[in-house]
Amino acid sequence: MPSISKERARWLATHILPLEAQLRAWLRRVAPRGIEADDLIQEAYAKLASLPEDADIAYPKAYLYQITKRLITDHIRHSSVISIEALAEVAQISVLETGFTPERILSGRQELERLYRAVDSLPIPCRTVFVMRKFDDMPQKVIAAELRISENTVEKRMSRALRIIIEYLQVNDRGDEKDGRLARTKRQHPQGA
Amino acid sequence: MDGLPGRSGSIRKVRESAAAIDAAAASWVVRLDRGLTATEEANLHAWLGADGRRLGAFARAQAAWLHADRAQAFRAATNWRAPPATAKATRWAAAAAIIAGFAMSFMMWQSYSRTHLATAKGEIRKDSLADGSYVTLDTRSRISVQFEPETRIVRLESGEALFEVEKDSARPFVVQAGDVRIRAIGTAFVVRRGSDNEVEVTVTKGVVSVWRETKKLESSTRLIAGERAVVSPHKTDRPIELTETELAHALAWKSGIIDLNGRTLSDAAAEFNRYNRQTVVIADATLAGQVVVGRFQANDPLAFVSAAAAMLDAHVRIDGEQLILEGGPTP
């Protein structure tokens, strides 16, 4: 199975997802021109997903920032024109020494509020299948039968619900950015529900 | 968008956008949730292998999928499950939002954070906790931190720690050491787990209450700044008041110093042995009972045994990792 283990996913959900909005904002500030925050974040998740199952990470936040910083350095090294200045600048980015910062708890609360807004904002057909799956633990097949729609439709609505939720999770709490991103998503994926 | 790598074969390689990868990853996670056919599994393999970012997006989408389980918290407070009834929908949604907001602030959601901190032998470390409190761990100590919306719980699993607690009267700070509980609001205190399940609590600032889990909170002991109490499985000693010097001694370890204030030589040796690989051995029973005074670097046991030898008419024999203090002049 190429998928990551449930434990690893849960760990990512508890320790990394809540940091993502903050990390993204940080990356927009520090990443050199031409390196996309979104790419870096996917690469960072790939690194975290490939960690050995028993890896014990005491400071997820510090670890996440270290990884991302290293990724930036790699990007600069592999780019066609290596800028020594850019490398030196990245070297100066200070990564927090410890993961125990007040943001951790705050983001836990914000996270839940964000999740509420995300689910609340789902188009009703998407929300219905999503909630049937998550509240009632109904398999997708059963949902399809219940709603008298095809399994393929359930899958499409569910995917769309998940995409919207992910969009909500990745923005920081300034609403302006959120709206922009969601609008963009809608344009890109007009199919679905 | 079936997630297969179709574009990579063209001559001008177009880099897939992060958003496109995210969308494909979300679809894969949903398909995984309903179960994959053998072909789909192979396709997923191929898809993941074609770009390093895809595994990341996939892991993240899986994490979000699991994270979304927390939405169950809103189950009772929302009408999300109800079939779309257009007329009532808006009114309901407004009410639901209020109720959900209310439920949220009172709920103990699963996203509590739990973390471990530990020091190796000879290590002394200060860390800040999520609430702004500080903890300083003495040598070979271990704590686990579990912060929830209404309580802050730190379990002292072994060793000794100084807690400097950030004031938050809505969220008491409770240290658990075996079955001993120490509750504080905004204060500073040292907890040390000794042998025989003894727990020593020394308060340097503010007030704490100390009790045993097996007893009721009413029977707790109040300790104020400058007091110390020792709780053993059988009894809780009355708090004793410490002099300023004694209090300073109790905190000396924080700066890597062992302050021997009228302790016996065998006690002192045991203290050094908590920090160092080299062990101090007092070979002579009469020497072991001698009372000594002095301040030493915790990581310099040789300085300590040499000073003790000079003071007590003894000598030091070094045998591998052992520093042995023997009576009489150097043979």
Interface residues (C-beta under 8 A of the other chain):
Chain A: M1 P2 S3 I4 K6 R8 A9 R10 L12 A13 T14 I16 L17 P18 E36 D38 D39 I41 Q42 E43 A44 Y45 A46 K47 L48 A49 S50 A58 T98 G99 F100 T101 P102 R104 I105 G108 R109 E111 L112 E113 L115 Y116 V119 D120 I124 R127 T128 F130 V131 M132 R133 K134 F135 D136 P139 Q140 K141 E151 E155 M158 S159 L162 R163 I165 I166 L169 R184 T185 Q188 H189
Chain B: M1 A18 A19 A20 I21 D22 A23 A26 S27 V29 V30 R31 L32 D33 R34 E41 L44 H45 L48 G52 R53 R54 L55 G56 A57 F58 A59 R60 A61 Q62 A63 A64 W65 L66 H67 A68 D69 R70 A71 Q72 A73 F74 R75 T78 W80 R81 P83 P84 A93 A96 A97 A100 G101 M104 W109 S111 Y112 S113 T115 H116 L117 D127 S128 L129 A130 D131 G132 V145 F147 P149
